[in-house]
Amino acid sequence: MTTSLKIFTAACTAALLAGPALAQDFPERGIELVAGYGPGGGHDTMLRTMARVLTEEGLVEVPLNVVNKDGGSSAVAMGYLNGMAGDGHYLMSVTSSHITTPLNTDLPLDYSSFTPIARLGIDPEVLVVNPDGDFASMDAILGADRMLNVGGTASGSIEHIVTVLLAREAGIELNFIPFDGDGEVVAALLSNQVDFAITNPGPVSDFIETGDLAALAISTEERIEAYPELPTFSEQGIDIVLSLFRGVTAPADISPEAEEWLVTLMTDLNENDAWRTEYLEPNSVVPGLLTGEEFEAYLAETQQVYREVLMDLGLID
């Protein structure tokens, strides 16, 4: 064997041996978990619970650090993550603002600017009424002979979108009234200032349990375990399947090894009992894991629904 052939063979052998070693080099340091809202909010709660469960359950060996990059309905966090392109050591929490913020602003980013890792669950929307009000049943709402006032949070929010879809599907007139927070929505419904409300189960679960409020419909494909007697909109002839999602995304252009590691980590988290008992159940989040390309397709479909409704509302061009 010639000297040059020996050198070539040795180089090829070294490259082959290096391949698997490099694939195992990720992560090289701790993972930064980026919350797009301040401490105590939904993003922050999810990530801090995630970090605790992953660490205490021995699912990860590297440090996990939660940082809050609040501002602009997650626009600040999206800009921050965008600056980390190519580095898989970052995970950002995402919910519906990951779709609505780019649509409602001139932010030159959207879900496709990042690497979708996993949808971890959904917060369904429920239609709730005051049992002592004039519209305490779905039949009464669908047969209303006047415009009904609907409570929810923020113009252009998922509650607003579900209200628009309900009006369109049922052929009724609805006036969405945005409040500053879930507490104000509940107070308005309890005092009959609105005819019904569209909200997540969390803020109203205690009131449903005591009978002060009643849930009439939920926006999931099928009934959920927490409310087995609550029919879906679809069961009642109203084609609405739309929920606030909760998941994580990584910077663009990360390595296949990093993406695979992160997807596997989130899959392991999803299968862990502590995650179910410490996060999903206490926060009324319905399990619903989607990873990689499936999560990306879900984001694309969700963006299309939001875009169409927000255009109908005149909130975007």
N, C-alpha and C positions, 0 to 999 in steps of 0.2 A: 504494500500500500504506500502510495506516495505521501510525502509530507503534507502537501496541500489537501489531499483527500482525507488524511487523518484529522487535520484541523477542521475541515468542513463537517466531518462526521461527529467530532467532539462538540462542535457548536450546535448541531442539530439535537444531539443528545441532551445538552445543557438546556436548550429551549424547551424540549419536551418535559424535562424534569421540573423546569421553572413554572410551566403552565399551571398545574394543580396547586403549587405552593402559592402562586399569586391569587388564585381563586379563593384561597383560605385566608388571605390577608385582611379581608374586610370583616368586621370594622377594625380600623387601625387606632381608633380612639373612641371616646364616649359619643353618644348620640344626643343631639340637641332637639328637644321637643318644643316647637314654636306655637304659642297660643296667640291668635289674632285679636283677642280681647283681654281685658284686665283680669287681675286676680279675683277669684270667686265666681267668675262667669262660667257658662257651660263649656267653653273651650278649655279653660284653665282646669276645671274640675275633671274633665275627661282625661286630660294629659297627666295630671298629677296622680289620679287613680291608676292610670296605665303604668306610669313609672313605678309606683309602689307595688302593684301586682306583679309586673314583670321581674322586678328585683327580688321580692320576697318569695316568689314561687320558683326562683332559680331559672327563669326562662332566658335571662340575659346576664352576661358576665361583665359587660362594660358599663360605665356610669351613664345614667340618664339624667339630663338636666332640663327642667322646664323654664323657658324664658317667655315673657309676655311682650309682644310687639303690637300693642293696641293702637287703634286709630283708623278712621276712615272705613269702618265696617269691614275690617280685615285687609284693607288696601295696603296698609303699612307692612303687615306681615307678608303679604304676597310679594311686595317689592323687595323685602328683606330676603325671602327665600329665592327669588329670582336671581339675586346677586350671588347665590351659592351654587350656581349651575355646575354640574359635573361632580359635586361632592355629596355622596350618599349619607353623610353623617348628620343629616337634618330631616326632621319630619314635622310637617305643619298640620294642625287640626283643621278640618274643613267641614262646613255645614252649608246651608243654602246661600249664605253670603258669598261663598266661593263662586256662585253662579250670578247672583243678583248684583253684587258690587261692580263687576266688570260691565254688566249690561246698563247699570244706572249711572256710570261715571265714564270719564275719558281715560280710565286706566288701560294702558296698552298691554294688558295681560288677561288671560282667562284660564280655565281649567287645563286647556291644551298646552299651556306654557310650562306645565310641570309634569312629573311622573306619577300618575295615580297609583297608589299602593293598595289601599283597602277601604271599603265602606264597612264599618263595624256594626252599624245598626241604624234604625230609623225612629224618629219621633213622629208618630201619626198625628193627623189632625182629627179632632172630634168636634161634632156639632153638639153643643150643650144648651139646655134651656132651663128656665126657672119653672118648676112644676106648677107654681101659682100664677104664672103669666098667661097671656091670651093665646100663646102659641106653644103649647106644651107637648105637642105630638108632631111627627113628621107629616101626617095628613093635614094638620092645621096649617103648617108652614107651606106645604105644596099647594094648598087650596086658598091661600091668603088672597083677599081682594084689595089689598093695598100694599104699598111699598113697605118692606120690613127693614128695620135697622139692625145691623150686625156688628157686634163688637170684635175687635182684634187688635193686634199690635202693628203699627207702622204701615203707611201706604207702600204698596209694592211688595209687602212681605208675603210669605207663603199663605198666611191666613187670608190676606186680601185676594191672592190668586185663587184659592179654593172657593172663596165667596163668589168671585166672578164666574168660575166654572159651574158652581151650583146654580146661579141665576141663569146661565146659558143652557145648562142641561135640563133644568126643571121648568124653564119658561116663566120665571117669576121675577119680580122687581126687588132688588136688594140694594140697600145703601150701607156701604162699609164705613164704619166709624173707627178711626185709629186711636188707640190709647197709648200712653207712655210705657205701660208695662202690664204684665199679666194680672197683677193685683188690682189695677184699675179696671181691667176688663171684667174680672170676677165681681167686683163691687158694683159695677154698672148693671150686670146681669141680675144680681141678687136684689137690686132696687128697681128692677124693671125699666131701667133707662134704655136698654136695648132689648130687642125681641128674642135674640139668641146670640150665641158667640161661637166663633171658630177658634180653637186653641189646642195646645198639646195636652195630653192627659195629666201630666205632672201638676200644673197649677190648680187643677180642678178635682183631682182624685179624692181628696179629703171631703170635699163638698158633695161629690157623688155618693160617697160612702155614707154620709149622714142623711142623704135625701134632700139636701137643700138645693142641689142641682141634679139634672138628669141628662144623660148622654143619649142621643138618638141615632148617631151614625159615626162611622170611623172610616178614614181614608185609605185603609190598607186593602190588599187584594183579598185577604181572608180574615176572619175573626182572629183576635189575638187572645193569648192565654190569660192575660190580666182581666179582660172583659169578654168572657165567652158568650154572654147573652147579648152583647152589643152588635147589631148587624152592620155590615159595611154599607157604604153608599151604593155600591154596585148591586148588592142584594135587593136594594129598594128601587132599582131601575135608574140610578143616577151614575153615570160613567165618570167617577172621580177616583183615581188611584194616584195619590201624590202625598209624599211625606217629607218632612225635614230629615235629611240624612246626616249621619255623623261618621267621619272617617279621617284618614290621613293621606297626605300627598308629600312627595319628595321633590327636590329640585330637578330641573331638566337635565338630560344628558348624563345621568349617573350610569355607572357600569352595570352590565347584566348581573354580575356577581352581587353588587350592592342591592339591586332591585330584588333579586331572588332572596337574599338574606332578610330584607325588610318584609317582603310578602310572607315568608315563612314565619317570621316573628309575630306578625299580626294574626296569622292563622293559628299559631300556638296560643296566642292570647285569647282568641275567640273560643277556643276549645277548653279554656281553663275555668273551673267552677268559681274561683275567687273573683274573676272578672264579672261573671254573671251576678253573683251575690253582692259584690261591692260597688258595681257601677250600673250594669244594665237594669236590674230590678229596682234599686232605690231611685233611679232617675227615669223610670218608666220608658226606657229605651227598648224597642223590640229588636231581638237579634236578627241580623240579615247580612251575613258576610258576602261581599263581592270583592274580588282582587283583580289586579292587573287589567287586562283587556276588558273583562266584564264590567269592572268599575268604570273604566273609561267610556264604554258604551252607555252605561247608566247616566253618566255626567252629560254626555252629548244629548241624550233624549230629554233629560231634565232641563237643560239649557234651552232646547227648542220649545218646550212647553212654556217656560217662563218668558221667553222672548215674545211668543205670540200673544200671551195675555198682557204683558206690560205694554206692548204696542197697541193693543185694543184699548187699554186704559189711557193711552196718550202719554205715558210716562217715559217712553223711549221712542225714537224715530225708526 
